[in-house]
Amino acid sequence: MKKHTHPLEPNRIYHIYNRGINGENIFKEERNYRYFLEKYAKCISPIADTYAYCLLKNHFHLAVKIKTEQEILAFYRAKKNITDETNVIFNVGEVLNLPDAKNDVKIPDVTKIINQQFAVLFNGYAQAINKAYNRTGGLFEESFRRIIVDNDNYFTQLIYYIHQNPIKHGFVNDLRDYPHSSYHSHLSTALTKLKRDEVLEWFGNRTEYEKFHLENQHLNNLDRFSIEFE
């Protein structure tokens, strides 16, 4: 298994990132960023809460918390129109007699449901880009990377790292000038699917959120967040 490609688990926070295959741009013009976020909201919001994001020309970063097993199964049931009266079989490895299984609905393992939603996002976006720009083949690296966020300091630094990524890659000198991250969404009053209130509360309040980002724009201890690809 490639590094940082272990299955996503319910009720855990992750740093998720990926890039274009061979470093190719995945966002080729302004409309691509909007389309990706629209598709992301449709595919990922049902199975994960999003704290922060940043979309750059050839890669992206996300901070997400996978929802609970119960929430994910409820989404899957609704998606497949599975009611309480449906004869449901969970994927526990049992062997069924075909006549008995004919009218049964089999629910896959929760990790497969999670992975499927990300696959729908990335495959669907890649197909749209291929069609729009007359290209063929894959767009993203084969497996998106994910790292478990397992302590409070890591989470704090991750939010900042995601927002300062455009500075790291030379797009802007001030993170406030970059339009394709969640930094301004956290400060906005417009409706959002981001967990805005949770993020602002994590830093203390809106003022402390801004202060932390601006006072730490030159931190040098963020190498551990860098993307690693074999």
C-alpha positions in Angstrom: 0.0 0.0 0.0 1.3 3.5 -0.9 2.1 5.8 2.0 -0.9 7.7 3.4 -3.6 5.7 1.5 -5.1 3.8 4.4 -8.9 3.6 4.5 -10.8 6.6 5.8 -12.6 5.8 9.1 -15.8 7.3 10.5 -15.5 10.0 13.1 -11.9 10.9 12.4 -10.3 14.1 11.2 -8.0 14.0 8.2 -5.7 16.2 6.1 -6.6 15.1 2.6 -4.5 16.2 -0.4 -3.8 15.2 -4.0 -2.3 16.7 -7.2 -2.6 16.4 -10.9 -0.9 13.4 -12.4 2.7 14.2 -13.1 2.1 17.6 -11.6 -0.4 18.6 -14.3 -2.8 21.5 -13.6 -6.2 20.3 -12.4 -7.7 23.8 -12.4 -7.1 25.3 -15.8 -9.4 28.4 -15.5 -11.6 30.2 -13.0 -14.7 28.2 -13.7 -13.0 25.0 -12.8 -12.6 26.1 -9.2 -16.3 26.8 -8.9 -17.3 23.5 -10.5 -15.0 21.5 -8.2 -16.5 23.1 -5.1 -20.0 22.5 -6.3 -19.3 18.9 -7.0 -17.4 18.5 -3.8 -20.4 19.9 -1.8 -22.7 17.4 -3.5 -20.5 14.3 -3.1 -18.6 14.9 0.1 -20.9 16.9 2.4 -23.2 13.8 3.0 -20.2 11.8 4.4 -17.9 14.4 5.9 -17.7 17.9 7.5 -15.2 20.3 6.0 -13.2 22.7 8.2 -10.9 24.2 5.6 -9.7 23.9 2.0 -7.3 25.4 -0.5 -7.4 24.8 -4.3 -4.2 25.5 -6.2 -3.5 25.0 -9.9 -2.1 21.5 -9.7 -3.1 20.3 -6.2 -5.5 20.8 -3.3 -5.7 20.5 0.5 -8.7 19.6 2.7 -9.3 19.4 6.4 -12.3 17.2 7.0 -14.0 15.1 9.7 -15.6 11.9 8.4 -19.1 11.6 9.8 -20.2 8.9 12.2 -21.0 5.4 10.9 -24.7 6.0 11.7 -24.8 9.2 9.7 -23.1 7.6 6.7 -25.4 4.6 6.7 -28.4 6.9 7.0 -27.1 8.7 3.9 -26.6 5.5 2.0 -30.1 4.2 2.9 -31.6 7.4 1.7 -29.5 7.4 -1.5 -30.6 3.8 -2.3 -34.2 4.3 -1.1 -33.8 1.7 1.6 -36.6 1.7 4.1 -37.1 0.0 7.4 -39.1 -2.6 5.6 -36.3 -3.5 3.3 -34.5 -6.8 4.0 -31.0 -5.4 4.6 -27.8 -7.5 4.6 -24.6 -5.9 5.9 -21.3 -6.8 4.4 -20.0 -9.1 7.1 -18.7 -11.8 4.8 -21.6 -14.3 5.1 -22.4 -16.6 2.1 -26.0 -16.4 1.0 -28.2 -18.8 -0.8 -29.1 -17.2 -4.1 -32.8 -17.7 -3.8 -32.8 -16.2 -0.4 -30.7 -13.2 -1.5 -32.7 -12.4 -4.6 -34.7 -9.6 -3.0 -32.2 -8.5 -0.4 -30.3 -5.2 -0.3 -26.7 -5.5 0.7 -25.1 -2.5 2.4 -21.3 -2.3 1.9 -18.8 -1.6 4.5 -18.8 2.0 5.7 -15.2 2.6 4.5 -16.3 1.6 1.0 -19.2 4.1 1.1 -16.8 6.8 2.1 -14.3 5.9 -0.6 -17.0 5.6 -3.2 -18.1 9.2 -2.6 -14.6 10.5 -3.1 -14.2 8.4 -6.2 -17.4 9.9 -7.6 -16.0 13.4 -6.9 -12.6 12.9 -8.5 -13.7 10.7 -11.4 -16.6 13.0 -12.2 -14.5 16.1 -12.1 -11.8 14.4 -14.3 -14.4 13.4 -16.9 -15.7 16.9 -17.0 -12.2 18.3 -17.5 -11.4 15.8 -20.2 -14.5 16.7 -22.1 -14.0 20.4 -21.8 -10.3 20.4 -22.8 -10.3 17.5 -25.3 -8.0 15.4 -23.1 -8.0 11.7 -22.2 -6.7 9.6 -19.3 -6.4 10.2 -15.6 -6.3 13.7 -14.1 -5.3 13.0 -10.5 -2.7 10.8 -8.9 -4.2 7.4 -8.5 -4.7 7.5 -4.7 -5.4 10.7 -2.8 -3.3 11.0 0.3 -4.8 11.3 3.8 -3.2 11.9 7.3 -5.0 11.4 10.5 -5.1 14.6 12.6 -4.6 13.2 16.1 -3.9 16.2 18.3 -5.1 19.7 18.9 -1.9 21.4 17.9 -1.8 19.5 14.6 -5.3 20.7 13.8 -4.5 24.3 14.6 -1.4 24.3 12.4 -3.2 22.4 9.6 -5.8 25.1 9.3 -3.1 27.7 9.0 -1.0 25.5 6.6 -3.9 25.1 4.3 -4.5 28.8 4.1 -0.9 29.8 3.7 -0.3 27.3 0.9 -0.6 29.9 -1.8 2.2 31.8 -0.2 4.4 28.7 -0.1 3.9 28.2 -3.8 4.4 31.8 -4.8 0.9 32.7 -5.9 0.6 35.6 -3.4 2.6 37.3 -0.7 -0.4 37.6 1.6 -2.9 34.8 2.2 -5.7 37.3 2.3 -5.2 37.9 -1.5 -5.8 34.3 -2.6 -9.4 33.7 -3.6 -9.6 29.9 -3.7 -9.2 29.0 -0.1 -11.7 28.9 2.9 -10.0 31.8 4.7 -12.5 34.4 3.5 -15.4 32.0 3.8 -14.6 31.6 7.5 -14.9 35.4 7.9 -18.0 35.8 5.7 -21.6 35.8 6.8 -22.9 34.1 3.7 -24.3 30.6 3.9 -21.7 27.9 3.7 -21.3 24.2 4.1 -18.0 24.7 5.9 -18.0 24.2 9.7 -17.3 27.9 10.0 -18.6 28.4 13.6 -16.5 25.4 14.8 -13.3 26.8 13.3 -13.8 30.3 14.6 -14.6 29.0 18.0 -11.5 26.8 17.9 -9.3 29.9 17.5 -11.3 31.7 20.1 -13.4 34.1 17.9 -13.2 35.9 14.6 -10.6 38.4 15.8 -8.3 35.7 17.2 -8.7 33.6 14.0 -7.4 36.6 11.9 -4.7 37.4 14.4 -3.3 33.9 14.4 -3.2 33.7 10.6 -1.5 37.1 10.2 0.9 36.8 13.0 2.1 33.3 11.8 2.6 34.0 8.1 6.3 33.2 8.4 6.3 30.0 10.5 9.0 27.6 9.5 7.8 24.4 11.1 5.3 23.4 8.6 7.3 20.8 6.6 5.5 17.9 8.1 2.4 18.9 6.1 4.1 18.7 2.8 2.8 16.3 0.2 4.8 13.1 -0.2 4.4 11.1 -3.4 6.4 8.0 -4.4 
